Structures are given as structure tokens and as C-alpha cells.
Amino acid sequence: MGRAGGISTEQIANLAHYRTDFNFSELERLVLEYADSMTRTPVEVSDALCARLREKFSEAELVELTSAIAWENYRARFDHAFGMEAESFSEGAVCALPVRVGSQS
């Protein structure tokens, strides 16, 4: 899905470093920051981040983006709860793992 949607191999490989990696645009960094914020437990989306998002997206677009991120979070947590793992559908696929807060990567 990612590569078909235009995500480069470099972006997938460097996803954990999206904040500083030159392969990501300003808009992509903003969306990934939002996804990170929505994925934290508890969810912590700052007013400043919401304001930056509203500068780039209409209300309808923001609802759609939020829904997509929330759905992926739901799906990942559901799968994790039942011990479901990847089925190796894509040879050579990359599964980028998030950098934990406070970790050095």
C-alpha cells in the first residue's frame, strides 16, 4: 500500500527519523507528527499541532485524516490483542518500528 501510494523505499527505511530525514516534505512531517500524537497512550494532540494542521487541511480533510489514523490504531491494537502477526504478503517488505521516547536511534 505504501509504495503503491508513492512512498519511497528511503521513506519507509527512515520512517523512525521522519522529523529530520530529508526524504520527507514539511507536510509529510506534519502528518506523521499527528499520527505519532494520536498513537500515544494517552493520546496527546497539542493545540499548537491542531493549529498547524488547520493551516494545511480543510475541516473535511482533517476529519478524513484523523479517521484514517484512528482506524489504523484500532486495527493494530486489535491485531496485537489477539496475537495476530504479519502474513508475509510482500517479499522484501519493510516493517518500520517506531522509536520509543527516550531511546537513542
PESULMO-V474776 format. One record per residue. N is the residue number from 0. SS is DSSP state (@ for helix, = for strand, . for the rest). PSI is psi in whole degrees, 0 to 359 (none if undefined). OMEGA is omega in whole degrees, 0 to 359 (NA if undefined). Layout:
n & ss & psi & omega
N & SS & PSI & OMEGA
N & SS & PSI & OMEGA
This chain:
n & ss & psi & omega
0 & . & 315 & 182
1 & . & 307 & 181
2 & . & 322 & 179
3 & . & 333 & 180
4 & . & 3 & 176
5 & . & 5 & 178
6 & . & 130 & 183
7 & . & 161 & 176
8 & @ & 322 & 180
9 & @ & 320 & 178
10 & @ & 318 & 179
11 & @ & 315 & 181
12 & @ & 330 & 185
13 & . & 18 & 184
14 & @ & 321 & 181
15 & @ & 344 & 182
16 & @ & 30 & 184
17 & . & 331 & 183
18 & . & 330 & 184
19 & . & 349 & 184
20 & . & 131 & 183
21 & . & 349 & 180
22 & . & 351 & 182
23 & . & 137 & 177
24 & . & 169 & 177
25 & @ & 318 & 180
26 & @ & 318 & 178
27 & @ & 320 & 178
28 & @ & 319 & 179
29 & @ & 314 & 180
30 & @ & 319 & 179
31 & @ & 324 & 175
32 & @ & 320 & 178
33 & @ & 315 & 178
34 & @ & 318 & 177
35 & @ & 314 & 181
36 & @ & 320 & 180
37 & @ & 339 & 184
38 & @ & 341 & 179
39 & . & 155 & 173
40 & . & 115 & 358
41 & . & 162 & 178
42 & . & 130 & 180
43 & . & 93 & 177
44 & . & 115 & 184
45 & . & 157 & 176
46 & @ & 324 & 179
47 & @ & 318 & 178
48 & @ & 317 & 178
49 & @ & 320 & 179
50 & @ & 318 & 178
51 & @ & 321 & 178
52 & @ & 319 & 181
53 & @ & 339 & 175
54 & @ & 334 & 186
55 & @ & 335 & 187
56 & . & 146 & 172
57 & . & 169 & 178
58 & @ & 318 & 180
59 & @ & 318 & 178
60 & @ & 321 & 180
61 & @ & 322 & 176
62 & @ & 316 & 180
63 & @ & 316 & 179
64 & @ & 313 & 180
65 & @ & 319 & 179
66 & @ & 317 & 180
67 & @ & 317 & 179
68 & @ & 316 & 180
69 & @ & 319 & 179
70 & @ & 315 & 180
71 & @ & 323 & 176
72 & @ & 316 & 178
73 & @ & 310 & 183
74 & @ & 317 & 180
75 & @ & 318 & 180
76 & @ & 322 & 177
77 & @ & 309 & 180
78 & @ & 316 & 180
79 & @ & 318 & 181
80 & @ & 329 & 180
81 & . & 9 & 178
82 & . & 23 & 180
83 & . & 135 & 180
84 & . & 171 & 179
85 & . & 150 & 182
86 & . & 12 & 179
87 & . & 47 & 180
88 & . & 333 & 184
89 & . & 114 & 177
90 & . & 131 & 177
91 & . & 12 & 181
92 & . & 153 & 180
93 & . & 135 & 173
94 & . & 97 & 182
95 & . & 128 & 179
96 & . & 141 & 180
97 & . & 151 & 174
98 & . & 128 & 178
99 & . & 143 & 178
100 & . & 130 & 180
101 & . & 355 & 179
102 & . & 160 & 179
103 & . & 108 & 178
104 & . & none & NA
